[in-house]
Amino acid sequence: MTDTPPPRRFHGRRQGRRLRPHRAGLMETLLPRLRVPLPEPGGTLDWRSLFAFRPEALWLEIGFGAGEHLLWQARAHPQTAFIGCEPFINGMAALLAGIESDGLGNIRVHGDDALPLLDALPDGALDRVFLLFPDPWPKARHHARRFIQPESVATLARLLKPGAQLRVASDDAPLVDWMLFTIRGNPAFHWTARGPEDWRARPADWPETRYEAKRLHGPPAFLTFVRR
């Protein structure tokens, strides 16, 4: 008899304030058309079939918040396919409103824990991954809830093409140290910084979000890793 690993559980809020009527309507009408249908466990997702055009690349954002960064990138790169993961209902509704107003056809969404989606993607599917200002889970007993773990980094190494980027950011210094230690512990990734300004200054193609502007924990760090 073999031990079965415990099922993954999402930790965090699912919903905040009540949605405005229009956004609540988008959750009923637009979300079903944009939701990524996951295959059966062990199956592989044909991500190209999700889009009405032939994408040049696939970029993934894990935990897109209110969607400002994801919408900006999708507008700037219309020939790139995007998948955004966000279990927080209010954030999902905000993204849907932006997709509708901008008429964007290159975004698909996953409204739950990102790990089942990652498991379904084929090797080398991703050209870029964003993880911006994730929950720091500051208490030591909650550190296992942080997204960046050796196992998730290994999964990202499987999914990212050689030369592809992993971009992470946080304004929580202990979490920055955690992410640096964990990602650099995987030999598949190279941290591109050569000096302090390479992680203190936000790149020009990395738009500021409302969360970043709040500076809740301190100055943000912007980290870029390249898949070797």
C-alpha positions, 0 to 999 in steps of 0.5 A, a space after each residue: 500500500 502506497 502513501 497518497 499525498 494530501 490534496 493541495 488546498 488554496 489558502 486565502 480569501 476567495 472574495 471581498 466586497 460584493 461585486 457591482 452588477 455589471 462585474 457580477 454579470 461578467 462572471 456569469 457570461 464572459 468567464 465561462 468563455 475564457 476559463 481554461 478547461 483542465 484535462 483529466 489528471 495526467 492529461 496535457 493541455 493543448 493551450 494553443 487551441 484556446 485562442 482564435 489566432 496562432 500565438 507566437 508565445 505563451 506567458 503566464 501570470 500567477 496571482 494577477 490581483 486586479 489584473 493591471 499588469 496582465 492587461 498592460 502586457 496583453 495590450 503591448 503584446 497582441 500576438 502573445 497568448 496569456 493565461 492568468 491565475 487568480 482565485 480571488 473573485 473580485 480580482 477576476 471580475 476586475 480583469 474581465 472588465 478590462 478584457 471587455 473594455 479593451 476587446 482583448 482576445 489573447 487572455 485566458 484565465 484559471 480561477 483557482 490554485 495555479 499548480 493544477 494548471 502547471 501540472 497540465 501544461 506540456 514541457 517547455 510551453 512557457 516563454 515567460 512567467 510572472 509572480 508579482 507581490 504574492 502573499 508573504 505568509 510571514 508567520 513561520 508556521 505558514 511558510 509552506 503556503 508560499 508559492 515559491 517552494 523547491 517543488 514549484 520551482 522545479 515545475 517552472 523549470 520544466 515548463 519554461 523554455 531555455 532563455 525564458 524569463 521568470 519575473 518575481 517581485 515583492 515588497 516583503 524583505 524576508 520573502 525576497 530572501 526566501 525566493 532568492 534562496 529557493 530559486 537560485 537553489 535550482 541550477 536551471 535558473 540564473 539571476 540576471 542582476 549585476 548590481 543593486 539597481 538591477 533589482 531596485 528599479 522596476 524595468 520599463 516593461 513592468 508597469 506599476 500596479 496599485 498594490 505596488 504603489 501602496 508600499 505596504 511592507 517596504 521598498 519593492 524588489 524586482 527579480 528576473 531569472 533566466 532559464 538556463 
